[in-house]
Amino acid sequence: MEGDEQGIYVGKAAADAAGDRGWLLGHFKPSGDLRHSNEVEVKWGVHPKDERRAQWTSGEKRTALLVLISGRFRLEFPGRDVLLAEPGDYVVWGRGVDHSWHAEEESVVMTVRWPSIPGYAVEGV
């Protein structure tokens, strides 16, 4: 779907996410698109069972919130793992916290990161 002259955008997360590796909102959307933002990024992540992040994120410059919508999803941090097992379980981590993840079951998660900074794409996932 598309935005209109009144400044409203209506979409479907699964369909819109497919076009940008899951990201619905952030710096990577075209300038002038209501979903363009340098302040925040929002991702609708759909992960098959046993999918893992291709590599750890290090040198993180953003704060992030990840909310489990469905499934079973493990966040891995240095010295600590966090298992999200019930819809609505969430974790927040700050700048400088390295992380990775593993979908223990088919999972849907929503991630919000701020600010929106280019340069964190990982090939393969």
Secondary structure by P-SEA (a helix, b strand, c coil): cccccccbbbbbaaaaaaaccccccccccccccccccccbbbbbcccccccccccccccccccbbbbbcccbbbbbccccccccccccccccccccccbbbbccccbbbbbbbcccccccccccc
